[in-house]
Amino acid sequence: MSKRPSQSEDDLSVLTVRVPRALVTDIDQERNSRLIKVPRNTWILEAVVEKLNRDRMSNQNGLALGIDHGQK
């Protein structure tokens, strides 16, 4: 199995996110139900990518809700 080259520190942004404990518990339950366990950070990144892809598809299909997400 080939390894993916690691990202350089310049390619990463470090974020601090405040998450309600109940949501962290839900995330951990989902992670632990997987056949192959993934770190919490990986699970959250997968969820973000999934959401971005879903929003992009909605925008392409004319289903955007008109929310500006702080962008002007």
C-alpha positions in Angstrom: 0.0 0.0 0.0 1.5 3.3 -1.0 1.6 6.2 1.5 0.3 9.6 0.6 2.9 12.3 0.9 2.4 14.2 4.1 1.2 17.8 3.9 3.7 20.5 4.8 2.9 22.7 7.7 2.4 25.6 5.2 -0.5 23.7 3.7 -2.4 23.4 6.9 -4.5 25.9 9.0 -4.9 25.2 12.6 -8.5 26.0 13.9 -9.9 26.1 17.3 -13.6 25.0 17.2 -15.9 25.1 20.2 -18.2 22.1 20.0 -21.0 21.2 22.5 -20.1 18.0 24.4 -23.3 16.3 23.3 -22.2 16.7 19.7 -18.7 15.4 20.4 -20.4 12.3 22.0 -22.5 11.8 18.9 -19.4 12.2 16.7 -17.5 9.6 18.8 -20.4 7.2 18.7 -20.4 7.4 14.8 -16.6 7.0 14.7 -16.7 4.0 17.0 -19.4 2.3 15.0 -17.1 2.1 11.9 -15.4 -1.1 11.1 -12.1 0.8 10.7 -11.7 3.5 13.4 -10.6 7.0 12.3 -9.4 9.9 14.5 -11.9 12.5 15.4 -10.1 15.1 13.3 -10.4 12.9 10.2 -14.1 12.3 10.8 -14.7 16.0 11.2 -12.7 16.8 8.0 -14.7 14.1 6.1 -17.9 15.7 7.3 -16.7 19.2 6.2 -15.8 17.9 2.8 -19.1 16.1 2.5 -21.0 19.3 3.4 -18.9 21.4 0.9 -19.6 18.9 -1.9 -23.3 18.8 -1.1 -23.5 22.6 -1.1 -21.6 22.8 -4.4 -23.9 20.3 -6.0 -26.9 22.3 -4.7 -25.5 25.5 -6.1 -24.8 23.9 -9.5 -28.4 22.6 -9.6 -29.9 25.9 -8.8 -31.0 24.8 -5.3 -29.0 27.4 -3.4 -30.9 28.9 -0.5 -29.5 32.4 -0.9 -27.4 32.2 2.3 -24.2 34.2 1.8 -22.1 32.5 4.5 -20.5 35.8 5.2 -19.1 36.2 1.7 -19.8 39.3 -0.3 
